[in-house]
Amino acid sequence: MMRTDRKDLVQQVPRWWLPAVAGSLIVLGCGGGGGGGGGGGGGNGGGGAGENGSVPPVAEVQPWLKGTFAGGPVSGLNYSGSATGARTTDADGQYEYVAGETLSFSIGALPLGSAAGFGSLSPLSISEGAASTADPQVINKLVLLQTLDADGDLNNGIQITDVVRDTVSKYATALDFKQSSTAFRTSLTKLLADLEQAKAFTDLDPRARTARTAAAAQEQFIRATSARQVVTTTGGSLRGFESSPSTWQFLGIPYAQPPIGDLRWRAPLPAKPWNGVREATAWSDQAAQTTALERFGEGGMSEDSLYLNVTAPKSASKLPVMVWFHGGGFTSLTSNTKPFNNAKALVTQGVVQVAVNQRLGPFGYIAHPTLSAESGYGGSGNYGQMDLIMALQWVKANIAAFGGDPDNVTIFGESGGGRKVLSLMASPRASGLFHKAISQSGTLIPDTRTLASAEAIGLALQKRLNATSIEEMRARPWPEVVAAAATLVPYTNIDQHYLPNSERVSFESRTHNDVPFLGVVNTNDTVDPIQTAKSVFPWMAQYSVSPHYTALFSQVPGGWRTRGVQTYHSGELAYVFNAPESVVTHYLLDLVIDPATNKKLVIGDLNGNGVTGSAGDTQDILTSAGIDGVDLQAVQNSMAIWTQFARSGSPTVPGLVDWPTYTPATDAYVELGATPLVKSGFSNVFP
């Protein structure tokens, strides 16, 4: 159930006067005037207990008010007032005050600022003279508070513990909120080192805590203080935020328990329910992988990554659902990116979108003889695929609360995500959890790796870790495991559970998940997706009753188009997700190829700042791409086609394209360039 959060942050909590507790009340006007002329009882002045026969006035009780320190909320924050005294905000980030009272906030001995008591205060409202979050002192307070969160999960609120307060107090005179954000972050280095030494942080990333960036801190605050929406799920209530005037978004929703400790290399378990309302404004961690790739996503990085994001139109009711699996092979990258969760993209076409993170690399796909022996089904590996299945089970149970239709779910993914889509089509464990599928530059190898060969990779990892047992391997920090697995290439295997048979057997026996399918490949794609398009798409179609469709994506940004660049691997993402700026990431990942050299496109210093695009200047890269009106129209076309397929099982869009079904006999496809073109001869597209 979705409802607008109408919780009033200003709660009046009157503590009614009782003689027995009068001493604890805040009393105004305790004095009293004389009442009556003189004389004793029965006289003109009336009888009374006062010296002059007057009746004492009734005490006027000032009710307590409650407020929340917003942007977190922040628990364990010191505050004080003339009536309130010295206290700390409670577990919900709430404080008490009386009307007209000024509250001062601090972290231990480090003052943060003061403001008149109100139902919602924040680093902005307590910073003297600050007009917006762009003020350096506001930015720096946001950076500090978010950096100091004990468990690193901002969706649990910001938790300031005793050890944090005590340690921060030692730096009370050293921290200057009015300096630049860069200088302020640098000034936190020694404080953070001391907090690490004191074991103040309980998050699951063994790396040393670093200061939040100014941009990330501001964005988090804006999300947390926007209009809010509460949804009830099987795990508990979630409070999302307004990501656009017409869209609600929920970030970091747990769909499984953290696969850590003894749960490393086991099938996922459903997330544990929580009490109260969980915030859904902060990115979860990206899956553990090579840390150099962390900069391409949002959030931190750890094994605690089994979370998903939901973006839904405010008016959503039984809309088609599109569940996204990111690329990066089976080892890299994340769904925690702004393009993949763009409120101005697919959801504007009347769908609910889900973006899933799952275990990758050695944590998601390693098999091992000991793991097979303890699994209960005689196999191991494929944990990342099982994560995706659990995410789809979560969607089936909960997406109606966000306005989605659990009986109309499309899974789609690019590159490694496309490969995950194709593999799920072959798994009986995924039966009934999705109803349509899109693979963009995905790869399927019908003759799936055997369990024995997958276990051999696990044994190789054990040797590299110099571990004597699985227990030792489970105890190793994740960065150590990632480093040891650097040249190993784990992926799906016949584990007797997720895949009882090879993908070939699944399709040829017609026991696969037979759903409408759209296969997409790019004009200058990499070898494996091209081979899949040439050989596997025809093979899949002949064993399927549901319609199959094929597409050749040929659109490329205008500036690169004039240089002869063809649509590279992942090139369609900028169009499907209405994110032309994402071509910068594609370039930085070395995907944009110059046809003249067959190497990375060379981009000069186009803005004259002394740094070339080839050296990583993002403005030069975007300028070089030269997004034009043709590209913007291709964005609209792509979003219309993808969502129409999700809606109906056919990519035909009236007035835009009448898409023929694909069979080996018809060999029909649609080229997606400036305008969609129906063509034949798909088998001849690639030599």
N, C-alpha and C positions, 0 to 999 in steps of 0.2 A: 504494500500500500504506500502510495506517495502522497505526502501532504506538505503544504507550506508550513515552515517552522514559524509559529506565531509566539514562541516563548518570549515573554517580556523579561528583558535582562534586569529591569528594575522591579524588584519584588519587595513590597511593603510587608514587613513582618512585625506587627505591633506586639509588644510584650505588655499585656494588660496589667494595670495597677492592682496589686493585692497587698494588703497590709503586711503579710508575712515576708514579702520580697521587696518592700518599698526601698530598702537600703541599696538595692542593686539597680534602681531605676535612674535614668537621666531625667532630672526634674528641673523644670523652668519655672521662675516666679515663685520661689519658696516663701518669700515674705508676704505679709498680709496687712491690710489697713485695719484700723479700729472700726468696729461696727456698732454704733449705738452711743447714745449719750452717756450714760453713767448709770449708776444705781444698780441694785441687785435684781434678783429674780422678780418677775412680775412687774418690773418698772418699764418705762418707755424704751429702754435700751434693749430689752429682751434678754433672756438668760443665755449664758455661754460659758465656755471653759476658759476663754482668754482672760488676761489680766483685767481688761476693761469690759469683759463680758462679750467679746467678739468670737465668732466661729472661724477657725483656721481655714484658709482656702484649700480646695482640693488640688493636689499636685497635678500639674500638666505634664503628661508623659510624652516624651519625644520618641516616636517609633523608630526602630532600627530599619534601615534600608539595606538591600543587597545589590551588589553590582559584580560584573565580571571583567577581569583584566583580559582584554580582547587580543586577538592575533595569535592565539595559542590553543586554548586558554593557558594561562601560566599559573602553575601551582608552586607553593613554597616561596613566593615572593614576599619580602618584608614590606609592611606598610604600617603607618601610624597616623593618628589624628588626635586632636585635642580631647575629644570625647571617647574615641575608640581605643586609644592606647596603642601599644606595640603588638602587632600580630603578623601572621603570614597568611597568604591566600590559601584556600582549601584545595582539596583534590580536584575540584571543578573550576579552579581559578577564580573563585568568588571571594569577595571581601565585604565587610559590613561597615556602615557609616551612618551618620545622622545628617539630616538636611542642614545645609549651610556649612558643613565641616570640610576643611581642606585636608586631603590625604597626601602623604608623602610616601613614595615607593623607593625601595632600594634592594640591592642584592647584598646582604650582609652590610658592610660599612660603605659600599659603593652606592652613592645616591643616583637615582634615575630621574627624579623629577617629582613635581607636585601638581595637583589640580583639585578643584572643588569636587566633592563627592558626587558621583553620577552613576547611572546604571551600567555604563560601559566606558571604561577608560583604557588607554593604550599608550604605547611609546609616543605616538603622535600627540595625544591630548595632554601628556604630562611634560612635554618638551617646550619650554618657554620660548615663545616667538616663532615656533615652527608652524608653517602654513600647510605643508604637505609632506608626504613620505620622501620627497626629494631632498628634504633638509638633511644635511650630513649627520646631525645629532640623532635624528630619527632613524636613519639608515643604520647607523652604528649600534644603536640600542637594539634594533631588530636583529642585526647580525649577532650581537652578543647573546641575546636571549635564546635564539634558535640554535646557536652553536653549543650552548650549555645544557641543552636538553639531555637528561641522563640516559634514556634508552635510545635516543636517536630517531624515534618514531613520532613525528609531529602530529600524527593523527591520534595519538594518545594524549595530546596536549604537551606543553613544555613543562618538564619536571625539574625544578630547582631543589636539589637536595642539601642536607646539612653540610656535607663535605664540599659541595660546590660553593655554598655561601661563605664558608670559612676560608676557602682558598681564594675566592674573589676578593674577600675583605683585605687580604694582604696587598692587593694591587689597587686599592681604592684611590690612592693619590697618583697612580701611574697611568691610569686610563683616561683619555681625553676624548669625549664624545664629539667634540666640535672639529676634530681634524678630518682629513680626507678619509674616505672608506679604505683606500689602499694602505695608508699609514696606520689606520686603526686596526685593520686585520693583521698587519705586521706586529703591532704592539701586543697582540694576543698570544704570540708564539710561546713565550715563557710561561704564561698562565696556563695554556693548554698542556704544556709539558708537565707542569706541576700536577694538573688534574689527572693526567695519564698515570703519573707516578703514584697518585693517591687512589688509583682505580675507581675514579669517580663515574666512569661511563660504563654502561652495561649493554651496549649494542653488540651486534654479532659480527662486526667488522674488526678483525684483529689489528688493522692498520691504525696508526695514531690519528686521533681526531684533528681535523683541520677546520679553520674558520669558514663559515658560510660565505658565499659571495654576496655582494651587495644586491645584485640583480635577483638572485634566488630568494634572498630574505624579503625584498620588496614584493615580489610576486606572491610569495606565500602569505604575506600580510594582506595583500589586496584580495586574494581568494577567501581568506578567513573572515574578512570584514565585509564581504559582499552580501547580497541577498542570499538567503539560505533555504534549503529544502531538505526535509526529513523523509526517509524511505525505510520501511520495515522489511527486513529480510529474515531468512531462517536463522541467521547467526545473531541477529540483533538489529538495532536501528542505526542508520547512517545519516550523517548530516552533510549533504553536498553543497555546492555553491553555484552561483549564476556565472556561467562562462561566456555567455552572450545574452543579449536581451531576450532571446527566444529559446535558450538552451540551459539545462542543468547539467552539471558534471560531478562525478564522484571518482576521486582518485584513491589508489591504494586500498582497494577492498580485498581482504584476505579470503581466499577460497580454499586454502589448505593450510595445515600446520607447518611451521618452519621446518624444513628437512635438515635439521642439524643434529649433532651428537649421534645417538643411536639410530635416528631416522635418516641419516645420510645413506644413500643407496638402498632405500626401501620405497615401496609404492606409497604415494601420498595419502595422508589421512585428512578428513574434512577439518576445516578450521574450527577451533573451539568457539562456542558462543561467548558473547561479552555482555556485560551489564551496562545499562544506560545507553547514551547515544554516542557512537564513535564518530569522530571527525573524519571527513573524506576530502580534505583539501590539500593534502601533501602527497608528493610522489613517493612511492615505495622504493626500495632498493632495486637496482638492476641486478640481474643474475650474476653470480661470481664468474669471472672470465678475465682475460688479459686486461689489466687495469688501464693500459694506454687507451682503451676504447671507451672508458667511462665518460669522456668529454662529449661523446656523440649522443648521450642520453641525459635524462633528468633524474635526480635523486642520487643516492649513494650507490654502493655496490657491496653485496654480501650474499651468503647462501640463503638468507631470509628474503626470498624474492617471489614467493608464490602469491602474487596479488594481481588484480585486474582493475581496469578503469572503465567506467561506463559514461557515455555521453548521450543525452536523450533530449528531444524537443520537449519544451514545457507542456505542450498539449498532447503528448504521446499517449496513444491508446491502441494496444494490440498492433503495433507497427512491426514490420519485418526487422529482424535482428541480424547484424553483420558482425562476426567475431573475427578479429584480426590476429594473425600470427606473423611476427616480424621475421626479417631475413637475417643473414649472417651465418649461413650454414646451420649446423647444429651446435656451434661453439660460441657465437658472438652476437653482440648488439642487443637491442631491447625494444619493447613496445612503449617505453617511457620516453616518447619524444613529442614535441608540440605538433608536428605535422600529423602523426598517427592518432592524435587526440584532438584534432582541429574542429572546434565547434562551428566553423564556417564551411565545413566540407560535406561529407556524406549525410550527416544528420539534417542538413537543410533540405534534403530530398525526401524526407519522410521515413527515416529508418532510425533505429537505436543501434549505436555502435559500442562494441566491447573490444578492448585491447588487452591482450593476455601476455604475462611474463611467465616463463617456466624455466626449469633447470636446463643448463647447457653444458656442453663439453663433457669433461670427466664426471661431473656430478649428475648429468642427465642421461648419459648413454653408455657408461662403462659397465661391462659384465665381468664376472669373476666366478670361478668354480665355487668358492665359499659362499658367495652371495646366492648362487643358484641352489646350493644345498639348503640354505636357510629360508629361501623364499616361500616354500610350500607348494610351488608349482613346477619346480625343476629348472627354472631359467632365471635370468637376471638381465639388467640393462633396460633400455626403453623407458626410464623413469620420466624423462622429459615429455614423452608422448603420453604417459599416464597422467602427468600434470595437466596436459591439455584436455584430456578426457574428463578429469575432475572439474576443470574450469567449465566445460560444456555441461556437466551435471549441475554445477552451480547456476549456470544460465537457465537451464530447464526449470530449476526450482524457484528462481528468484526474478527473472527478467520481467515478468508481468508487473512486478511492483514498480518498475521504471517505465512502464508503458510499452514493453516489447511483447511480441507473440512467441511463446516458447515452442510453438508448432510451426514456426517459419524462420528457421535459423540457417544462415549462410556462413560457412567458414571460408576465409580467404587469406592468402598470404603470398609473399614475394620471396623468390630465391629459396633460402632455407625454409622460410615460412610456407612457400608453395610446395616444397618437398614434404613438409609436415602434413599439409592438406592431403596430398596424394597418398601418403602412408595411412592416414586416418581412414581414407576411403576403403582400405584393405583390412582394417581391424574390426573384428566382431565386437570388441569392447566399446566401440563408438557407435554401435547400431542404435538408431533412433534419436541420436543427439544432435544431428544436423540434417538439413533437407536439401541443401544445394552446396556447391563447392566451386571456388575459383582458385586456380593456380597460376600465379604470375611468375614466369621464368623459374618454375619449379622443376625438380628432377625426380624421376622415379627409376630405380633400378629393380626390375621385376624379380631378379634372382637375388633375394635378400641375403645379407651376410648370415652365416650359420652361427649358432650359439657358440660352438667351439672356437671359431675364429674371433668372435667378440670377447670371449673369455681370455683368449691369448693376449689381447690388448690390455685387459685388466691385470693380468699377471705381469706384463711389461711395466705397467704403471707401478705396481707393488715393488718391483725390482728397482725402479728409478727412485722410489721413495725410501728404499732401504728399510722397508717395514717387514716385520715377521708375521703379521696377521692383519685381517680386516679390521680388528679393533684398533690396531696401531694406525692403519690408514684412516679410519674414521676420526682419530684424534688429531690428525695433522691439520694445521691452519689452511684455510682454503687457498690463499695465495701460493703456498708451497705445492699444493696439489695441482693448481693451474700451471705453474712453472714446469713441474715434472711431466705434465701431459702435453707440453707445447707442440710436439711433432706427432702426437698420436691423433688419429682421426676416427673417433667413435661415432657411430650412427645406429640405425635400427638393426635388430637381429631377430631371428626366429626364436623367441624366448618361451614359447609354449603358453603364453598368457596374453600379452598384447597382440602378438602375432603367432598363432598356432602353426601357421604355414607361411611360406614365402608370399610376397605380394603377387607373384605370378600365379601361384595356385589359387589365391583368393579370387582374382579376376577370372581366370580360366574356368574355375568351378562355379562361377557366378554367385559366390557367397559374399562378395564385397558389398559395400554400402552404395547401392545403385541409385544415384541422385543426379539431377541435372548438373552438368559440368561445363565450365568455361575455362579453356586453356589459352593462356596468353604468352607470347614470346616476342622479344624485341628484335629489330632489324640487325643490330650489331651486338647480339647477346653473347654470353660465354658458351663454351663448348657443350657442357652438359645439358642446359636448357634447350639448346638447339637440337641436340640428339634426342631428347625426350619428345620435342615437338614433331620431329621427323618420324620416329619409330614407335614411341610409346603411345602418343595420342591415337593413332589409328588402331593400335592393338587394344587399348582400353575401350574404344568405341564399339568394336565388334562384339564385345562381351556385355554390353550395357543395353538395357531397355530404355532408360531415361535419355533424353536428348543431350548431345554433346555439341559444343560450339567452339570455334577456334578464332583467335585474333592475332594479327601481326601489328604490334605497336610501332609506329614509325615517326611520331611527332618528336621533335627536339627543339629546345629553345631557339628563338630567332637568330640571335647572334652567333650561336654555334652552328646553326643550320647553314649560314652563309659561308662558314669555314669547312663545310663538308662533313661535319660530325654526324654520325648516324646514332639512332637511339641505342644507348648503351644499357648494360645490365642495371636494372632498377630505375631506368629513366622514366617509366610510366608513373612512378610514385608521386612526382611533383604535380601531376595532373589529376590522378585519382583522389588525392588528399588536398587538392586546392592549396598547394604549398610551393609556389614557384621558387621561393627562397631556399627550399631544400636541395636545389641543385648544387649549392655550396658544399653541403655534406657529401654529395655524390662525388664531387671533384676532389675533396680532401681524402676520400676513400679510394682514390686512383681509378675511378670507373669511367671517366670521360676521356675517350681515346681519339687522337688525331689520326684520320685515315691515311694521311700522307706518310706518317712515320710508324703507325701502329703502336705508338707510345702515348703516354699521358699528354694531353693538350697543353701547349705552352701558353701561359698568360702573362703579359708584361705588367709594368707598373702604370696602370691606367689612371690613377688618381694623383700621381705625382708625390706620394708620401715616402718614396724610397724603398717600398716593399712590393714585390711583384705578386701577382696572383699565384704564380707557380710556387712562391715561397709561403703562401698561405694567407695573403691579404683577402679577406672575405668580400670586401667591397669591389675589388678588382674582379673577383670571380663572378659576382652577380652582374656587374656591368658587362663583362665579357659574354655572359649567357644571353643578355639582350632579350628578356621576356617581352613579347609583343602581343598585339591584339589577337593574332592567330592562336598564340599559346593560351590566352585567356578563354577563347572559345573552345579550344580543345579541353580545357579544364571542365567547362560546363558539360561538354559532350561525354567526357569520361565518367563524371559523377552520375549523369543521367543513365548511362548504360549499366554501370555497376549496380546501382540501386534498383533499376528496373529488373535486372536479373534476380536480385535478391527478393524482389516483390513477387515476381511471377514465374521464375524459372526459365525465362527467355530474355535475351538481351535486346530484343526488338523494341525500339522506341519509336512510336508513331511520329511521322514527320521528320525523323532523323535517319533511321536505318531499319530496313526490314531484313533481319538477320537469318540466313538459312542455317539449318542444322548441318552438322558435319558428319559424314560417314566416309570411309575410305573410297567409296564409289563416287560420291559427289565431290569430294576434295575441296569443299567450299570453305571460305573464310572471309573475314572482314579486316581490311587494313584501316587502322586507326591513326590517321594523320590529321591534316587540317580539317578534313571532313571524312566521315566514315565511308569507305568504298567497299562494296560487295565484290568479291573476286573468286575465281576458281584456280585450282592448281597449287594448293597449299604444300603438297609434297615436293613441289619444284622451287619453293621460295629459297631454300638453302641448298647449295650444291652438295 
